[in-house]
Amino acid sequence: MFEAIAFYLFAFLTIAMFFITVTTSQALYALSALAAGMIFISAFFFILGADFLGAIQIIVYTGAVMALYAFGMMFFDTTREVKEKQGNKFIIVGMSAIAAVLVVAIFAAPMLATDITAFYPSSADIGNTQEVGMVLFTKYLIPFELAAVMLLVAMVAGIVLAGKQMDNSLTLEDDTNKKVLS
């Protein structure tokens, strides 16, 4: 019961955060929602008993999103005024109330339940972290390395594109300054 409630809560929150990421027009809002979505994804790993993968999800992916956040703050004009749309107050209050009830239910469920079973690794000799490492670096070594190379290429491409945009904006500023001075 506890796992089902937690699953549905985190599924809803994850989908909501990624929906905000895709639909918002503000880059910093999108990056904040993306980081929250990654943290909510790590909750699935914790529910399943894969604590190592949950911690790695938070450290690696949320850390990467925070690096994107820093780049976003550097490359986007964050000084301009943000005009926020005020949504329907009844929806906001209703969703907040549902979220509060679900959080209370999730924290109260273990106290009220008597038959909670915990996940244990399949082997008593090695733990979850060792099992993940053995599988990751034997069976899935090539996809793991390919994913690392793809992330590296994406990061370099993002830096190159941001550098080109900065060069274009500097030439545009120089042109406007020359026109103003003459």
NUNURO-191193 format. One record per residue: residue in three letters; x, y, z of N, C-alpha, C in turn. Coordinates in nm, 4 decimals. Example, Ala and Ser with C-alpha at 12.3 -4.5 7.8 and 13.67 -1.06 7.14 Angstrom:
BEGIN
- ALA 1.3190 -0.5690 0.7800 1.2300 -0.4500 0.7800 1.3200 -0.3300 0.7800
- SER 1.2850 -0.2250 0.7080 1.3670 -0.1060 0.7140 1.2900 0.0030 0.7870
END
This chain:
BEGIN
- MET 0.0825 -0.1197 0.0000 0.0000 0.0000 0.0000 0.0867 0.1258 0.0000
- PHE 0.1872 0.1265 0.0875 0.2769 0.2414 0.0969 0.3496 0.2645 -0.0350
- GLU 0.3988 0.1542 -0.0954 0.4730 0.1669 -0.2201 0.3829 0.2175 -0.3330
- ALA 0.2599 0.1727 -0.3348 0.1668 0.2157 -0.4400 0.1374 0.3650 -0.4283
- ILE 0.1124 0.4114 -0.3072 0.0845 0.5543 -0.2875 0.2065 0.6371 -0.3245
- ALA 0.3237 0.5935 -0.2805 0.4467 0.6670 -0.3123 0.4718 0.6661 -0.4626
- PHE 0.4487 0.5516 -0.5275 0.4691 0.5442 -0.6716 0.3796 0.6429 -0.7447
- TYR 0.2509 0.6445 -0.7127 0.1591 0.7327 -0.7835 0.1889 0.8796 -0.7533
- LEU 0.2287 0.9113 -0.6312 0.2639 1.0490 -0.5989 0.3853 1.0936 -0.6793
- PHE 0.4907 1.0132 -0.6784 0.6116 1.0524 -0.7490 0.5923 1.0466 -0.9002
- ALA 0.5070 0.9576 -0.9492 0.4771 0.9548 -1.0926 0.4074 1.0835 -1.1341
- PHE 0.3094 1.1264 -1.0547 0.2400 1.2509 -1.0847 0.3350 1.3697 -1.0797
- LEU 0.4181 1.3759 -0.9751 0.5108 1.4886 -0.9620 0.6143 1.4897 -1.0735
- THR 0.6636 1.3722 -1.1112 0.7620 1.3646 -1.2189 0.7018 1.4121 -1.3508
- ILE 0.5828 1.3633 -1.3829 0.5174 1.4041 -1.5070 0.4868 1.5536 -1.5048
- ALA 0.4437 1.6047 -1.3903 0.4151 1.7479 -1.3794 0.5407 1.8319 -1.4011
- MET 0.6523 1.7901 -1.3426 0.7768 1.8660 -1.3598 0.8252 1.8634 -1.5045
- PHE 0.8167 1.7477 -1.5686 0.8610 1.7410 -1.7072 0.7640 1.8131 -1.8004
- PHE 0.6364 1.8187 -1.7651 0.5403 1.8969 -1.8421 0.5745 2.0456 -1.8337
- ILE 0.6090 2.0906 -1.7139 0.6509 2.2304 -1.6968 0.7772 2.2567 -1.7764
- THR 0.8703 2.1601 -1.7758 0.9946 2.1762 -1.8504 0.9680 2.1978 -1.9985
- VAL 0.8739 2.1234 -2.0529 0.8480 2.1302 -2.1966 0.7637 2.2518 -2.2332
- THR 0.6737 2.2933 -2.1477 0.5779 2.3967 -2.1859 0.6157 2.5382 -2.1448
- THR 0.7066 2.5565 -2.0531 0.7375 2.6923 -2.0078 0.8238 2.7650 -2.1100
- SER 0.8105 2.8963 -2.1137 0.8914 2.9759 -2.2055 1.0140 3.0353 -2.1357
- GLN 1.0207 3.0213 -2.0064 1.1349 3.0726 -1.9306 1.2391 2.9629 -1.9135
- ALA 1.3613 2.9891 -1.9562 1.4666 2.8870 -1.9518 1.4991 2.8460 -1.8080
- LEU 1.5037 2.9408 -1.7180 1.5400 2.9070 -1.5806 1.4285 2.8288 -1.5105
- TYR 1.3032 2.8567 -1.5434 1.1934 2.7761 -1.4898 1.2029 2.6333 -1.5417
- ALA 1.2335 2.6208 -1.6713 1.2446 2.4883 -1.7311 1.3578 2.4088 -1.6662
- LEU 1.4696 2.4725 -1.6416 1.5818 2.4022 -1.5793 1.5511 2.3650 -1.4345
- SER 1.4805 2.4513 -1.3633 1.4420 2.4182 -1.2256 1.3460 2.2995 -1.2231
- ALA 1.2501 2.2997 -1.3136 1.1559 2.1884 -1.3202 1.2253 2.0604 -1.3634
- LEU 1.3234 2.0709 -1.4525 1.3986 1.9538 -1.4958 1.4774 1.8937 -1.3802
- ALA 1.5397 1.9790 -1.2980 1.6129 1.9294 -1.1812 1.5177 1.8621 -1.0823
- ALA 1.4021 1.9212 -1.0603 1.3043 1.8601 -0.9699 1.2553 1.7268 -1.0251
- GLY 1.2330 1.7197 -1.1548 1.1905 1.5948 -1.2163 1.2944 1.4851 -1.1994
- MET 1.4210 1.5204 -1.2133 1.5284 1.4217 -1.1941 1.5333 1.3728 -1.0492
- ILE 1.5095 1.4619 -0.9563 1.5079 1.4211 -0.8151 1.3889 1.3295 -0.7886
- PHE 1.2742 1.3601 -0.8495 1.1580 1.2730 -0.8316 1.1791 1.1366 -0.8951
- ILE 1.2544 1.1311 -1.0061 1.2865 1.0012 -1.0654 1.3699 0.9186 -0.9688
- SER 1.4607 0.9826 -0.8957 1.5430 0.9075 -0.7996 1.4573 0.8448 -0.6897
- ALA 1.3417 0.9024 -0.6632 1.2527 0.8451 -0.5619 1.2062 0.7056 -0.6019
- PHE 1.1893 0.6813 -0.7327 1.1512 0.5469 -0.7783 1.2579 0.4450 -0.7416
- PHE 1.3838 0.4838 -0.7577 1.4920 0.3919 -0.7223 1.4923 0.3636 -0.5722
- PHE 1.4680 0.4668 -0.4913 1.4648 0.4461 -0.3466 1.3472 0.3566 -0.3066
- ILE 1.2343 0.3728 -0.3729 1.1181 0.2878 -0.3439 1.1497 0.1419 -0.3756
- LEU 1.2230 0.1192 -0.4852 1.2567 -0.0168 -0.5267 1.3720 -0.0767 -0.4477
- GLY 1.4324 0.0011 -0.3602 1.5415 -0.0502 -0.2785 1.6781 -0.0373 -0.3428
- ALA 1.6867 0.0305 -0.4556 1.8149 0.0517 -0.5222 1.8707 0.1863 -0.4771
- ASP 1.9186 0.1887 -0.3531 1.9646 0.3143 -0.2943 2.0826 0.3739 -0.3695
- PHE 2.1717 0.2876 -0.4162 2.2888 0.3361 -0.4895 2.2466 0.4081 -0.6175
- LEU 2.1555 0.3481 -0.6938 2.1100 0.4123 -0.8167 2.0333 0.5414 -0.7882
- GLY 1.9585 0.5446 -0.6783 1.8890 0.6672 -0.6412 1.9857 0.7795 -0.6096
- ALA 2.0913 0.7463 -0.5359 2.1920 0.8480 -0.5036 2.2662 0.8925 -0.6287
- ILE 2.2978 0.7975 -0.7170 2.3658 0.8325 -0.8418 2.2756 0.9203 -0.9286
- GLN 2.1469 0.8910 -0.9309 2.0517 0.9727 -1.0074 2.0561 1.1168 -0.9587
- ILE 2.0568 1.1345 -0.8276 2.0595 1.2695 -0.7732 2.1929 1.3368 -0.8028
- ILE 2.3017 1.2660 -0.7787 2.4335 1.3277 -0.7935 2.4645 1.3582 -0.9395
- VAL 2.4493 1.2585 -1.0261 2.4932 1.2745 -1.1646 2.3953 1.3586 -1.2455
- TYR 2.2702 1.3147 -1.2539 2.1780 1.3822 -1.3446 2.1317 1.5168 -1.2898
- THR 2.1002 1.5234 -1.1630 2.0597 1.6520 -1.1082 2.1778 1.7468 -1.1055
- GLY 2.2979 1.6940 -1.0821 2.4179 1.7775 -1.0900 2.4398 1.8307 -1.2302
- ALA 2.4142 1.7472 -1.3313 2.4274 1.7921 -1.4697 2.3250 1.9003 -1.5020
- VAL 2.2040 1.8846 -1.4519 2.1019 1.9863 -1.4752 2.1397 2.1159 -1.4042
- MET 2.1997 2.1056 -1.2880 2.2431 2.2272 -1.2189 2.3570 2.2965 -1.2947
- ALA 2.4425 2.2180 -1.3609 2.5451 2.2787 -1.4467 2.4785 2.3504 -1.5641
- LEU 2.3757 2.2885 -1.6228 2.2987 2.3563 -1.7274 2.2339 2.4840 -1.6731
- TYR 2.1881 2.4783 -1.5505 2.1269 2.5945 -1.4868 2.2274 2.7090 -1.4782
- ALA 2.3501 2.6740 -1.4386 2.4544 2.7768 -1.4301 2.4838 2.8357 -1.5677
- PHE 2.4927 2.7492 -1.6710 2.5124 2.7995 -1.8060 2.3949 2.8855 -1.8501
- GLY 2.2750 2.8440 -1.8138 2.1571 2.9223 -1.8489 2.1592 3.0600 -1.7859
- MET 2.2039 3.0676 -1.6644 2.2118 3.1973 -1.5982 2.3198 3.2844 -1.6615
- MET 2.4263 3.2216 -1.7128 2.5319 3.3004 -1.7760 2.4913 3.3489 -1.9144
- PHE 2.4242 3.2634 -1.9928 2.4031 3.2943 -2.1334 2.2687 3.3583 -2.1644
- PHE 2.1723 3.3480 -2.0762 2.0433 3.4092 -2.1015 2.0337 3.5392 -2.0228
- ASP 1.9503 3.6269 -2.0713 1.9320 3.7552 -2.0054 1.8402 3.7368 -1.8860
- THR 1.8995 3.7147 -1.7696 1.8197 3.6920 -1.6491 1.7854 3.8215 -1.5775
- THR 1.8367 3.9337 -1.6285 1.8085 4.0607 -1.5623 1.6754 4.1210 -1.6062
- ARG 1.6223 4.0723 -1.7208 1.4965 4.1302 -1.7657 1.3826 4.0854 -1.6747
- GLU 1.2814 4.1630 -1.6742 1.1687 4.1351 -1.5851 1.0876 4.0176 -1.6373
- VAL 1.0535 3.9285 -1.5468 0.9750 3.8110 -1.5823 0.8292 3.8408 -1.5502
- LYS 0.7448 3.8246 -1.6511 0.6017 3.8451 -1.6305 0.5377 3.7086 -1.6134
- GLU 0.4898 3.6821 -1.4949 0.4286 3.5529 -1.4669 0.2785 3.5614 -1.4863
- LYS 0.2256 3.4544 -1.5423 0.0802 3.4453 -1.5575 0.0232 3.3875 -1.4284
- GLN -0.0781 3.4502 -1.3779 -0.1450 3.3992 -1.2597 -0.2505 3.2991 -1.3035
- GLY -0.2309 3.1759 -1.2623 -0.3249 3.0703 -1.2990 -0.4502 3.0745 -1.2132
- ASN -0.5330 2.9774 -1.2320 -0.6553 2.9660 -1.1562 -0.6206 2.9320 -1.0112
- LYS -0.6617 3.0136 -0.9192 -0.6268 2.9948 -0.7774 -0.6902 2.8685 -0.7199
- PHE -0.8077 2.8299 -0.7692 -0.8733 2.7094 -0.7183 -0.7947 2.5841 -0.7554
- ILE -0.7389 2.5816 -0.8744 -0.6583 2.4669 -0.9154 -0.5310 2.4584 -0.8313
- ILE -0.4687 2.5727 -0.8083 -0.3454 2.5746 -0.7291 -0.3723 2.5285 -0.5863
- VAL -0.4770 2.5792 -0.5262 -0.5107 2.5405 -0.3891 -0.5517 2.3932 -0.3838
- GLY -0.6294 2.3482 -0.4813 -0.6727 2.2083 -0.4846 -0.5560 2.1124 -0.4999
- MET -0.4646 2.1434 -0.5918 -0.3487 2.0563 -0.6106 -0.2572 2.0587 -0.4880
- SER -0.2438 2.1739 -0.4252 -0.1635 2.1824 -0.3033 -0.2250 2.0989 -0.1912
- ALA -0.3564 2.1028 -0.1792 -0.4243 2.0237 -0.0763 -0.4090 1.8740 -0.1036
- ILE -0.4217 1.8340 -0.2298 -0.4040 1.6922 -0.2646 -0.2615 1.6481 -0.2355
- ALA -0.1652 1.7314 -0.2714 -0.0248 1.6973 -0.2444 0.0016 1.6864 -0.0946
- ALA -0.0568 1.7767 -0.0160 -0.0371 1.7713 0.1292 -0.0979 1.6443 0.1885
- VAL -0.2167 1.6073 0.1435 -0.2812 1.4847 0.1927 -0.1977 1.3620 0.1544
- LEU -0.1466 1.3583 0.0318 -0.0642 1.2457 -0.0113 0.0656 1.2354 0.0680
- VAL 0.1292 1.3485 0.0953 0.2525 1.3464 0.1749 0.2247 1.2957 0.3159
- VAL 0.1160 1.3418 0.3766 0.0799 1.2932 0.5105 0.0500 1.1436 0.5054
- ALA -0.0208 1.0974 0.4017 -0.0526 0.9550 0.3892 0.0744 0.8711 0.3714
- ILE 0.1694 0.9216 0.2950 0.2934 0.8466 0.2729 0.3726 0.8346 0.4027
- PHE 0.3774 0.9414 0.4807 0.4515 0.9337 0.6060 0.3749 0.8570 0.7141
- ALA 0.2435 0.8554 0.7052 0.1648 0.7845 0.8056 0.1517 0.6364 0.7751
- ALA 0.1621 0.5967 0.6489 0.1418 0.4567 0.6101 0.2380 0.3603 0.6804
- PRO 0.3679 0.3887 0.6885 0.4554 0.2938 0.7586 0.4246 0.2823 0.9078
- MET 0.3730 0.3877 0.9664 0.3410 0.3829 1.1090 0.2168 0.2990 1.1350
- LEU 0.1259 0.2980 1.0388 0.0006 0.2249 1.0570 0.0068 0.0819 1.0059
- ALA 0.0948 0.0550 0.9094 0.1024 -0.0774 0.8488 0.1801 -0.1738 0.9384
- THR 0.1451 -0.3012 0.9281 0.2147 -0.4026 1.0072 0.2924 -0.5009 0.9218
- ASP 0.2672 -0.5044 0.7918 0.3314 -0.6048 0.7068 0.4182 -0.5432 0.5973
- ILE 0.5030 -0.4495 0.6343 0.5931 -0.3872 0.5372 0.7140 -0.4779 0.5199
- THR 0.7441 -0.5104 0.3940 0.8613 -0.5924 0.3652 0.9661 -0.5056 0.2976
- ALA 1.0893 -0.5293 0.3298 1.1985 -0.4525 0.2732 1.2656 -0.5313 0.1621
- PHE 1.3287 -0.4619 0.0714 1.4015 -0.5249 -0.0370 1.5417 -0.5600 0.0116
- TYR 1.5840 -0.6809 -0.0152 1.7190 -0.7245 0.0195 1.7887 -0.7707 -0.1072
- PRO 1.9187 -0.7459 -0.1187 1.9911 -0.7945 -0.2360 1.9816 -0.9465 -0.2475
- SER 1.9992 -0.9952 -0.3709 1.9824 -1.1379 -0.3959 2.0904 -1.2219 -0.3307
- SER 2.2059 -1.1673 -0.3103 2.3148 -1.2429 -0.2499 2.3529 -1.1790 -0.1170
- ALA 2.3782 -1.2627 -0.0182 2.4141 -1.2096 0.1137 2.5586 -1.1612 0.1168
- ASP 2.6420 -1.2107 0.0251 2.7835 -1.1754 0.0277 2.8122 -1.0372 -0.0307
- ILE 2.7382 -0.9997 -0.1336 2.7634 -0.8700 -0.1957 2.6391 -0.7842 -0.1863
- GLY 2.6609 -0.6546 -0.1778 2.5497 -0.5623 -0.1625 2.5006 -0.5098 -0.2961
- ASN 2.4056 -0.4217 -0.2868 2.3420 -0.3634 -0.4040 2.4424 -0.2871 -0.4895
- THR 2.5296 -0.2125 -0.4269 2.6275 -0.1330 -0.5002 2.7224 -0.2220 -0.5791
- GLN 2.7677 -0.3300 -0.5170 2.8590 -0.4204 -0.5862 2.7895 -0.4904 -0.7025
- GLU 2.6641 -0.5290 -0.6841 2.5900 -0.5928 -0.7929 2.5735 -0.4990 -0.9114
- VAL 2.5404 -0.3733 -0.8824 2.5246 -0.2754 -0.9901 2.6575 -0.2563 -1.0626
- GLY 2.7652 -0.2444 -0.9886 2.8967 -0.2276 -1.0505 2.9367 -0.3452 -1.1362
- MET 2.9107 -0.4655 -1.0883 2.9468 -0.5838 -1.1656 2.8671 -0.5924 -1.2958
- VAL 2.7384 -0.5649 -1.2898 2.6563 -0.5710 -1.4105 2.6911 -0.4569 -1.5053
- LEU 2.7122 -0.3375 -1.4493 2.7394 -0.2203 -1.5318 2.8711 -0.2331 -1.6068
- PHE 2.9730 -0.2855 -1.5416 3.1050 -0.2921 -1.6045 3.1355 -0.4257 -1.6690
- THR 3.0378 -0.5142 -1.6788 3.0573 -0.6377 -1.7548 2.9577 -0.6421 -1.8704
- LYS 2.8307 -0.6594 -1.8392 2.7295 -0.6770 -1.9427 2.7002 -0.5471 -2.0176
- TYR 2.6982 -0.4353 -1.9481 2.6579 -0.3087 -2.0081 2.7732 -0.2105 -2.0216
- LEU 2.8948 -0.2566 -2.0379 3.0099 -0.1663 -2.0464 3.0051 -0.0812 -2.1732
- ILE 2.9771 -0.1421 -2.2868 2.9766 -0.0680 -2.4142 2.8653 0.0379 -2.4161
- PRO 2.7395 0.0059 -2.3802 2.6381 0.1129 -2.3777 2.6712 0.2226 -2.2759
- PHE 2.7323 0.1843 -2.1644 2.7708 0.2831 -2.0635 2.8737 0.3799 -2.1210
- GLU 2.9734 0.3276 -2.1897 3.0766 0.4119 -2.2498 3.0195 0.4966 -2.3633
- LEU 2.9309 0.4397 -2.4440 2.8681 0.5170 -2.5516 2.7848 0.6322 -2.4961
- ALA 2.7140 0.6074 -2.3874 2.6355 0.7147 -2.3249 2.7275 0.8252 -2.2729
- ALA 2.8416 0.7875 -2.2172 2.9375 0.8878 -2.1685 2.9915 0.9713 -2.2838
- VAL 3.0238 0.9068 -2.3960 3.0749 0.9805 -2.5124 2.9665 1.0733 -2.5682
- MET 2.8426 1.0247 -2.5744 2.7337 1.1091 -2.6250 2.7123 1.2311 -2.5357
- LEU 2.7189 1.2132 -2.4048 2.7047 1.3271 -2.3139 2.8194 1.4260 -2.3308
- LEU 2.9400 1.3755 -2.3522 3.0543 1.4630 -2.3739 3.0383 1.5430 -2.5031
- VAL 2.9949 1.4772 -2.6101 2.9731 1.5465 -2.7378 2.8636 1.6517 -2.7232
- ALA 2.7574 1.6194 -2.6520 2.6491 1.7159 -2.6319 2.6968 1.8371 -2.5526
- MET 2.7801 1.8134 -2.4522 2.8313 1.9248 -2.3718 2.9216 2.0147 -2.4560
- VAL 3.0108 1.9554 -2.5352 3.0997 2.0349 -2.6200 3.0188 2.1121 -2.7237
- ALA 2.9176 2.0478 -2.7839 2.8337 2.1150 -2.8829 2.7581 2.2314 -2.8199
- GLY 2.7093 2.2137 -2.6977 2.6409 2.3231 -2.6286 2.7330 2.4407 -2.6023
- ILE 2.8555 2.4120 -2.5645 2.9518 2.5201 -2.5395 2.9861 2.5915 -2.6696
- VAL 3.0044 2.5158 -2.7791 3.0350 2.5777 -2.9086 2.9193 2.6649 -2.9555
- LEU 2.7965 2.6133 -2.9455 2.6807 2.6913 -2.9880 2.6632 2.8157 -2.9024
- ALA 2.6842 2.8042 -2.7735 2.6727 2.9213 -2.6860 2.7808 3.0227 -2.7194
- GLY 2.9005 2.9745 -2.7520 3.0082 3.0655 -2.7903 2.9769 3.1385 -2.9187
- LYS 2.9162 3.0701 -3.0170 2.8771 3.1358 -3.1416 2.7702 3.2398 -3.1167
- GLN 2.6746 3.2102 -3.0299 2.5695 3.3071 -2.9989 2.6278 3.4280 -2.9278
- MET 2.7259 3.4049 -2.8420 2.7901 3.5177 -2.7741 2.8653 3.6040 -2.8744
- ASP 2.9333 3.5420 -2.9719 3.0034 3.6182 -3.0738 2.9061 3.6997 -3.1579
- ASN 2.7935 3.6407 -3.1946 2.6930 3.7131 -3.2725 2.6354 3.8293 -3.1944
- SER 2.6104 3.8104 -3.0662 2.5546 3.9193 -2.9862 2.6572 4.0304 -2.9672
- LEU 2.7855 3.9947 -2.9577 2.8883 4.0981 -2.9440 2.9012 4.1797 -3.0712
- THR 2.8931 4.1163 -3.1881 2.9013 4.1925 -3.3124 2.7789 4.2802 -3.3310
- LEU 2.6625 4.2321 -3.2890 2.5422 4.3151 -3.2976 2.5520 4.4355 -3.2052
- GLU 2.6074 4.4155 -3.0848 2.6242 4.5267 -2.9912 2.7243 4.6271 -3.0458
- ASP 2.8317 4.5796 -3.1089 2.9306 4.6706 -3.1671 2.8684 4.7523 -3.2786
- ASP 2.7865 4.6886 -3.3633 2.7204 4.7603 -3.4711 2.6263 4.8682 -3.4178
- THR 2.5490 4.8364 -3.3140 2.4558 4.9349 -3.2591 2.5321 5.0484 -3.1896
- ASN 2.6448 5.0154 -3.1252 2.7240 5.1204 -3.0598 2.7851 5.2120 -3.1634
- LYS 2.8275 5.1599 -3.2796 2.8845 5.2438 -3.3849 2.7784 5.3357 -3.4417
- LYS 2.6561 5.2854 -3.4569 2.5477 5.3668 -3.5100 2.5102 5.4775 -3.4133
- VAL 2.5149 5.4490 -3.2847 2.4793 5.5492 -3.1849 2.5858 5.6573 -3.1784
- LEU 2.7113 5.6178 -3.1878 2.8206 5.7133 -3.1793 2.8292 5.8019 -3.3038
- SER 2.7887 5.7535 -3.4191 2.8036 5.8341 -3.5404 2.6840 5.9201 -3.5683
END
